[in-house]
């Protein structure tokens, strides 16, 4: 009797979507300016990343010091890029100067930088294995 119950539980566990195939992404985000919050967006494809739309996960956390650690739990393995900004004025968006340049610090995974505007997805992208991973970058 115990054997069929164990088999059913084992099969059910394997069938849960993503339960066994997800890892944590730990981000170490370096900032200079005190206070505020860090807004993090995680993208899985170049089109969403380029348009800054439809991230697979977003999180906003208080800045805790020169380095703020953020853990994004249960991300399926795959290729991702992260975009982050330091919301120092508390308005929930990246504040810009009248000419369109950012007033608040921002950064991307792999410390990727674009020449004019954000970097390409490929410049910021990294592979997240099922065991999870880490990314550290500076907001400028």
N, C-alpha and C positions, 0 to 999 in steps of 0.2 A: 504493500500500500504506500509506503514512503517513497518508493522509486518513481511511480507515476507523478506524484505531487512535485517532487524535485525536478523532474523532466519538464513539467508544465511551467514551473516557475522559471527555469533556465531559458526555455524557449520564449516566454513572455518578456523576460529581461532583454534578450537579444533583439526582440521586435520593437522595443520602445524607440521612437524616432530620435536619433541623436544622443540618447542618454549615455551610451558607451563611447560615442565618437565625438566628444566635445572636450576642448581644453580651455584653460584660462589664459588670457593675455594680460600680462602685467606691464603697465606703462610707468616709466619714471620721467616726469615732466619738469624740466628746469625753467624757472622764471626769475626775473630780477625784481619786479615790482611787487610790493606787499599787498595783501588783502584780495578781495574779489573772489571770483570763482573761475574754474577751468571748464570750458565746454568742449567735450570730446565727441567726435563723430567717426564711426568706423564704416568704411566702404569696401565693397567686394568687387566692384567693376569700374572700369575706366570712365564710362559715360556718367555714372552717378557721381563719381569723384570730381570730374571736370565741372559738372553743373552744381556741385554741392547740394545734391538732392537725394532723397531716398537712402540714407545710410542704413546699414543693417542693425546698428545699435548706436544709441546716443546716451551720454551720461554727463551730468553737471555736478562737480564736486567743489567744495571750498578749497582754496589754496592753503596748504598747511605749512609752507615754508619754502626755502629756495628750491627744494625738490619735493614734488607731490607725487605720491604713488597711487595709482588707480588700477584696480583689478577688474577686468571685464570677464565675467564667468561664462562658461559653457558656450564658447564659440566653436562651431564646426571647423574641422581642418580646412584650409584653403588659402587663397591669396588675398591679402587685405592691404589697405592703406588707411592711415589715421590722420585726421586733421583736427587741430586743437587751437582754441584761442583763449586768452586770459581776459575775462570780462571784468574789468576794473571799475566800470561805472554802474554795473548792475542792471543794464538795460536788456540783457538776454541776447544781444547780437554783437557782431564785430563792428565797433564804431570806426568810422573813416573820417579823414579830413575832407574838406569840400572838393578836392580834386580826385577823391576816390581812393587814396592810399590809406591803409589801416593805421589807426591811432593806437590800437591795442596790440600787444604782442601775440604772435601766432606761430605755429610750427606744424611740421609734418613728420610722419614716421621716417626713419632712416636719415633724419635731419635734411631731408630733401628741400631744395630751394629752386624756384623758377626764376628765369631771367626777368620776365615781366609777367606778373601774376603768379598763380600757384604752380607747383611743379606738375609734371605728368604723373599719371597713376603709376607707370612703370618705375619712375624715379623713387617714389615713396613706398611702393609695394614690397611686401615681405610674405614669406610662406609661413603659415602657422600650422605646426604638426598637431596630431591628436593629443600629444602630451602637453601642449600649450607652449608659450614662449614669452619673451620679454622684448620690449623696445624702449629705448631711452633717447630723448631728444630735447632740444632747447627751443623755447619760444622766444622769438626776437621781434 
